[in-house]
Amino acid sequence: MQTKLRAGIIGTGFIATVHIRAIRNSGHELVAIAGSSAESATVVAQKFNIPKVFSTWQELVLSPDVDVVHICTPNELHAEICIAAAKANKQIVCEKPISVNGQEANAIEAAVLNSGVGFAVPFAYRFYPIVREMRARLLNGEAGSVHQMHGNYLQDWLADSTSDNWRVDSVAGGKSRAFADVGTHWCDLMEFVTGDRIARLTANTSKAYQERNGVKVQTEDIANIIFETVGGATGALTVSQVSLGRKNQLLIEVDGSKASYTFNQESPDTLLIGGRESNQIIMRGNDTLTSADGKRLSLLPSGHPQGYQDAFNAFISDAYDEFQGKMVVGVPGLRDGLRSAFLIEAVLLSAESKTWVNVREASGQSQTKMLAS
Ligand code: SOE
């Protein structure tokens, strides 16, 4: 029987509760929590029956009873906690963006490579069965040669000027907000399903409001990006947190010479394949999907929808399997965390300089480690 890993969560917000449910679902043990205060951690500990509350994240990271540290704090703390956790030899699950700038991302890379600990980043949309199906079909060449990728990640939770959150603050959240928070998900997913990579991009960022609740806004509400890929395709992405009526519309379209493929995160059980004479809708289910990975992640008969928490559960199960030395396909790791940090860096630089910018690649070492893991 597989040994249970013991998890500790740092953070008490929405995403921390998603991690909590996923750890419980995986059959591993959730042993401790820490938050910005012992009080806030106690509230979540009582709700989810978590045995131990630490008053500080430092105590949790150093605890001999914790094997895996989940970092669900505001972004400004990610690098410091990652580095401390790596030094303490803990496996790490760190929320995206893994850092608030490229230098911090490099420091995380050095600490993680130096200690050799496992590292996973919740680009959890990769774990929808339909996403794996789309990926398998694209990598099989079923779309023909890919001309372009386009789409958007649209939300509306910051659509009015009084809506606020730590992510709006450029210190707590980092200089990029809309792109770092949700644009990075789109880029990760697009690169994952196509196997291609954004080589260079030009970005325009803007704010819907100059102030929120009397405080000057320093981070973007909207980002429009045009890019070219290593594989020679072109693409366009719109990211917004002020698009009324859109909650988490992560829409990816891939246009090839033989077919187009469309995935919409808000209807994650269907894949649209576009053709000249007719369009096809593939439903999730063991009898409908052709890819082994799609079938593996498809837990319910089609018609009983699977959703975001199921995808997140699968991410945690696979990440923990990888921590325990199993070969698993598609767990977003150190290289993917770095990749998104470098994409954010390129978007900010391009928006500021109004020029095309090449996107930095992760170092050879983290790529080798990722391929070996
Ligand atoms: C908030 O914008 C948020 O919860 C993001 O932080 C997540 O990464 C995204 O998946 C949904 O929206």
Residues whose N, C-alpha, C, O or C-beta is under 5 A from the ligand:
A	BS01	SOE	D181
